[in-house]
Amino acid sequence: MTDGRPSRGVLITLEGPDGSGKTAHAEHLRAAIAATGREAVLVREPGGTPAGERIRAILMDRDESSVRLTQRADALLFMAARAQLVERVVRPALERGAVVVSDRYLDSTLAYQGFGGRLGVEELLPVGRFATGGLRPDLTVLFDVPVEVGLARKTAAETTRFEAHFDRAYHERVRAGYLALAAADPDRWIVVDATAPEADVLEAARAAVLGFLAGGTRRA
Ligand code: TYD
């Protein structure tokens, strides 16, 4: 245990801007991992626990006037939902030796609140370490997509306040932030071109994940 992590399991996170399609691939990836004989657990953020789903309802409220979250409160709610998920679900699964696939994780807060909302990664990182108890992903797949392509994929019914109230420049900062995070830590991140046909995107992600799992256990 180098960073407070159980040593047997593997944590794989899926990241990407809105409309990157990663959620559509998440269950396929979980099933592909399960087919190798390992226990595979899929979780999503924000949410994944009873408390986390209630926090999600506040965060995803489209009626901003009733909530009026400040940027900092916003970031802390994402972190609170994450803390709950990590301790109640992710760590126990890792302790059993499972592979956990998380649809979004700490890097979402860094990209959205840190870069998009300009709270800054340096300020958020210590809060993230506190929330997760230092649990870092072994592998992160970034489903990269240009802003106009991603936003065009979202139907009106699907839009949260993130698409409805944040402008184009915000989403550009999110995408650039993700690419910067990936470039800064190439050992952990794999960038998949999510503008490719869906089957090709899934295959690229699947190959990356299964290749990583076949190559051994997590890095310390
Ligand atoms: P969701 O409907 O789950 O969409 P997606 O399939 O794209 O993940 O909405 C999650 C939204 O919350 C998405 O716009 C990104 C945003 N978000 C943050 O801003 N910060 C975070 O820490 C997380 C986890 C999500």
Residues whose N, C-alpha, C, O or C-beta is under 5 A from the ligand:
A	BS01	TYD	P17 D18 G19 T23 E45 P46 F78 R104 Y105 S108 T109 Y112 F162
